[in-house]
Amino acid sequence: MEKQQLKTMLSIEKTYFFKLPIKSHPKRRQIADYLHKLTDDERISDDIFALTMNIFDRFLSKKSSKTTINDRSYKLIALCCYHISKKLRTNIVNNKENDQLAEIFSKENYHDEEIFNTEEIICSTLDWDLANIVPHDYIQYFLPFDNQTQIRLHVQILLSIAICGKNQKRSCFSNRFFFYLELNTLTILPSLLTCACIKAAMKGLSLKSVHHFDEYIFQTIDCKKIELIQIQSMIEQFLQSCLQNLKLTPQRRCLVPIDTSPQQRTRVK
């Protein structure tokens, strides 16, 4: 049953794959950080954050580049994407579970009709095709048998870092791979991103079963070895950049640094 489910998911995800890089909104990173903090504060699972950014990116990709969206409307779109994602992936039995979001709507002076209209525009623009597959959906299928709890935590954090993206460009890889991680669910297959994060987590934890994992991955998903290694290396670079600029607090989760020195990088034969 699980193998059939995985096969179906791998087939479906390709229908949402954008082969060409798409220019993101200049403030996407700030919005992603804001929404990720909101999911943390509300104790919402990370897959909802991933789906939120997926809906958000897909919606904006369909808007004309000539369309001007002011900051107030931009934030409302992001919050409505989050609200939609919660409806799709959680069982909200009472309004108390939405208290914090309702408080934000009220604080920003968003009226009920305005919120409803924005959600309707998002849904209609995407033809009501909202329940997309996100990288977190693959974790249970690809996790190695050993150290699952430890690896899962690291993978979830790495996925959040990748989804948030980075604003500065790096010259170590082509622009194609920079855009992959900046827009995540639009420009890279969710299954491939999950595998890259698992490999990065296993490397950071110095686990020895990584070669067995590689064999399983290349038998399961359709990807090139060089592509997987490059995405993994970019994720590690993102992590190092985050760790250098992070002010640690007890509430925020973090990882130990991953060694990304040239001597430690995997070479493609």
C-alpha positions as CSV (number, residue, x, y, z in Angstrom):
1,M,0.0,0.0,0.0
2,E,2.8,2.5,1.0
3,K,4.7,1.8,-2.3
4,Q,1.6,2.5,-4.3
5,Q,0.9,5.7,-2.4
6,L,4.5,6.8,-3.0
7,K,4.3,6.0,-6.7
8,T,1.1,8.0,-7.0
9,M,2.6,11.0,-5.1
10,L,5.7,11.0,-7.4
11,S,3.5,11.0,-10.4
12,I,1.2,13.8,-9.2
13,E,4.1,16.1,-8.1
14,K,5.4,16.4,-11.6
15,T,2.2,18.2,-12.8
16,Y,3.1,21.2,-10.5
17,F,6.7,21.3,-11.5
18,F,8.0,24.6,-13.0
19,K,11.0,23.9,-15.3
20,L,12.0,27.6,-15.7
21,P,13.1,29.9,-12.9
22,I,10.5,32.4,-11.8
23,K,11.3,35.8,-10.4
24,S,10.0,36.0,-6.8
25,H,8.6,39.0,-5.0
26,P,11.4,41.1,-3.4
27,K,9.8,40.7,0.1
28,R,9.1,37.0,-0.2
29,R,11.8,36.1,2.3
30,Q,10.4,38.5,4.9
31,I,6.9,37.0,4.4
32,A,8.2,33.4,4.6
33,D,10.1,34.2,7.9
34,Y,6.9,35.8,9.3
35,L,4.7,32.9,8.4
36,H,7.2,30.4,9.7
37,K,7.3,32.2,13.0
38,L,3.5,32.2,13.0
39,T,3.3,28.4,12.6
40,D,5.8,28.0,15.4
41,D,3.8,30.3,17.7
42,E,0.5,28.5,16.9
43,R,2.3,25.1,17.2
44,I,1.2,24.2,13.7
45,S,3.0,21.4,11.8
46,D,5.7,22.4,9.3
47,D,3.8,20.9,6.4
48,I,1.2,23.6,6.7
49,F,3.9,26.2,6.4
50,A,5.2,24.4,3.2
51,L,1.7,24.3,1.7
52,T,1.2,28.0,2.6
53,M,4.3,29.0,0.6
54,N,3.4,26.7,-2.2
55,I,0.0,28.3,-2.6
56,F,1.5,31.7,-2.1
57,D,4.2,31.2,-4.8
58,R,1.8,29.6,-7.3
59,F,-0.7,32.4,-6.9
60,L,1.8,35.2,-7.4
61,S,3.3,33.3,-10.4
62,K,0.0,33.6,-12.1
63,K,-0.3,37.3,-11.5
64,S,0.9,39.6,-14.2
65,S,4.3,41.2,-13.6
66,K,2.7,44.5,-14.4
67,T,0.2,44.0,-11.5
68,T,1.3,46.2,-8.5
69,I,0.5,44.7,-5.1
70,N,1.0,47.0,-2.1
71,D,2.4,45.9,1.1
72,R,-0.9,45.7,2.9
73,S,-2.5,43.5,0.2
74,Y,0.7,41.4,-0.1
75,K,0.5,40.5,3.6
76,L,-3.2,39.8,3.4
77,I,-2.6,37.4,0.5
78,A,0.1,35.6,2.6
79,L,-2.2,35.3,5.7
80,C,-5.1,34.1,3.5
81,C,-2.8,31.4,2.0
82,Y,-1.9,30.3,5.6
83,H,-5.6,30.3,6.6
84,I,-6.5,28.2,3.5
85,S,-3.6,25.7,4.3
86,K,-4.9,25.3,7.9
87,K,-8.4,24.5,6.6
88,L,-6.9,21.9,4.2
89,R,-4.6,20.1,6.7
90,T,-6.1,20.6,10.1
91,N,-9.4,19.7,11.7
92,I,-10.4,23.0,13.3
93,V,-13.2,22.2,15.7
94,N,-13.6,25.6,17.3
95,N,-12.6,29.2,16.7
96,K,-10.1,29.1,19.6
97,E,-7.6,27.4,17.3
98,N,-7.7,30.5,15.0
99,D,-7.6,33.1,17.8
100,Q,-4.1,34.3,17.0
101,L,-4.8,34.6,13.3
102,A,-8.1,36.4,14.0
103,E,-6.2,38.8,16.2
104,I,-3.7,39.5,13.4
105,F,-6.5,40.2,11.0
106,S,-8.1,42.6,13.5
107,K,-4.8,44.3,14.3
108,E,-4.1,44.9,10.6
109,N,-7.6,46.2,10.1
110,Y,-8.6,43.5,7.6
111,H,-12.4,43.2,7.4
112,D,-14.2,39.9,7.1
113,E,-15.4,40.7,3.5
114,E,-11.9,41.7,2.5
115,I,-10.5,38.4,3.8
116,F,-13.3,36.3,2.2
117,N,-12.8,38.0,-1.2
118,T,-9.0,37.5,-1.1
119,E,-9.4,33.8,-0.3
120,E,-11.9,33.5,-3.1
121,I,-9.5,35.2,-5.5
122,I,-6.7,32.9,-4.5
123,C,-8.8,29.8,-4.9
124,S,-10.3,30.8,-8.2
125,T,-6.9,31.9,-9.6
126,L,-5.5,28.4,-8.8
127,D,-8.7,26.7,-10.2
128,W,-9.4,25.4,-6.6
129,D,-6.3,23.1,-7.0
130,L,-5.0,23.7,-3.6
131,A,-4.2,20.4,-1.8
132,N,-0.7,20.1,-3.3
133,I,2.0,17.6,-2.3
134,V,4.8,19.2,-0.2
135,P,8.3,17.9,0.7
136,H,7.2,17.0,4.3
137,D,4.8,14.4,2.8
138,Y,7.7,12.3,1.7
139,I,9.6,12.2,5.0
140,Q,7.9,9.1,6.3
141,Y,8.7,7.3,3.1
142,F,12.4,8.2,2.8
143,L,13.6,8.2,6.4
144,P,16.3,5.6,7.1
145,F,15.3,3.0,9.7
146,D,18.0,4.1,12.2
147,N,17.9,7.4,14.2
148,Q,14.5,8.4,12.7
149,T,13.4,10.8,15.4
150,Q,16.7,12.7,15.3
151,I,16.9,12.8,11.5
152,R,13.3,13.9,11.2
153,L,13.8,17.0,13.4
154,H,16.9,18.0,11.4
155,V,15.1,17.4,8.1
156,Q,12.1,19.5,9.1
157,I,14.4,22.4,10.0
158,L,16.4,22.1,6.8
159,L,13.2,22.1,4.7
160,S,12.0,25.3,6.4
161,I,15.4,27.0,5.7
162,A,15.1,25.9,2.0
163,I,11.5,27.1,1.7
164,C,12.3,30.5,3.3
165,G,15.2,30.8,0.8
166,K,17.9,33.4,0.9
167,N,18.0,36.9,-0.7
168,Q,21.7,37.1,-1.5
169,K,23.0,35.3,-4.6
170,R,25.9,32.9,-4.4
171,S,28.3,32.2,-7.2
172,C,29.2,28.6,-6.2
173,F,26.4,27.2,-8.4
174,S,24.4,28.3,-11.3
175,N,21.5,30.7,-11.0
176,R,19.2,27.8,-11.8
177,F,20.0,26.1,-8.5
178,F,19.7,29.4,-6.7
179,F,16.2,29.9,-8.0
180,Y,15.4,26.2,-7.1
181,L,15.8,26.9,-3.4
182,E,14.5,30.5,-3.5
183,L,11.1,29.3,-4.8
184,N,11.2,25.7,-3.6
185,T,7.9,24.0,-4.4
186,L,7.6,25.7,-7.8
187,T,11.1,25.0,-9.2
188,I,12.2,21.7,-7.6
189,L,10.3,18.5,-7.1
190,P,9.3,18.1,-3.5
191,S,10.6,14.5,-3.4
192,L,14.1,15.6,-4.5
193,L,14.2,18.5,-2.0
194,T,13.3,16.0,0.8
195,C,16.0,13.6,-0.2
196,A,18.6,16.4,-0.4
197,C,17.6,17.5,3.1
198,I,17.8,14.0,4.5
199,K,21.3,13.5,3.0
200,A,22.4,16.9,4.5
201,A,21.0,15.9,7.9
202,M,22.7,12.5,7.8
203,K,25.9,14.1,6.9
204,G,25.6,16.6,9.8
205,L,24.9,13.8,12.2
206,S,27.8,11.8,10.8
207,L,25.7,8.7,10.1
208,K,27.3,5.9,8.1
209,S,24.3,4.6,6.3
210,V,24.2,7.4,3.7
211,H,25.4,5.1,0.9
212,H,22.5,2.7,1.5
213,F,20.2,5.7,1.4
214,D,21.6,6.8,-2.0
215,E,20.9,3.4,-3.5
216,Y,17.3,3.4,-2.3
217,I,16.8,7.0,-3.6
218,F,18.1,6.4,-7.1
219,Q,15.9,3.2,-7.3
220,T,12.8,5.2,-6.2
221,I,12.9,8.6,-7.8
222,D,13.9,9.9,-11.2
223,C,16.8,12.2,-10.6
224,K,20.5,12.7,-11.5
225,K,23.2,12.2,-8.9
226,I,24.8,15.6,-9.8
227,E,21.5,17.3,-9.3
228,L,20.9,15.8,-5.9
229,I,24.4,16.6,-4.7
230,Q,24.2,20.2,-5.9
231,I,20.9,20.8,-4.1
232,Q,22.2,19.2,-1.0
233,S,25.3,21.5,-1.1
234,M,23.2,24.6,-1.5
235,I,21.0,23.6,1.5
236,E,24.2,23.2,3.6
237,Q,25.4,26.7,2.4
238,F,22.0,28.1,3.4
239,L,22.3,26.5,6.8
240,Q,25.8,27.9,7.4
241,S,24.6,31.4,6.4
242,C,21.7,31.1,8.8
243,L,23.9,29.9,11.7
244,Q,26.3,32.8,11.2
245,N,23.5,35.4,11.5
246,L,21.3,33.7,14.0
247,K,20.8,35.1,17.5
248,L,20.0,32.0,19.5
249,T,16.9,32.1,21.8
250,P,15.4,29.2,23.8
251,Q,12.2,29.3,21.7
252,R,13.8,28.9,18.3
253,R,15.1,25.6,17.0
254,C,18.6,25.2,15.6
255,L,21.1,22.6,14.2
256,V,24.7,22.0,14.7
257,P,26.9,23.3,11.9
258,I,27.5,21.0,8.9
259,D,31.0,20.7,7.6
260,T,30.8,22.1,4.0
261,S,34.6,22.5,3.4
262,P,35.8,21.4,0.0
263,Q,37.5,18.4,1.5
264,Q,34.2,17.1,2.9
265,R,32.1,17.7,-0.2
266,T,31.1,14.6,-2.2
267,R,32.7,14.4,-5.6
268,V,30.8,13.1,-8.6
269,K,32.7,10.5,-10.5
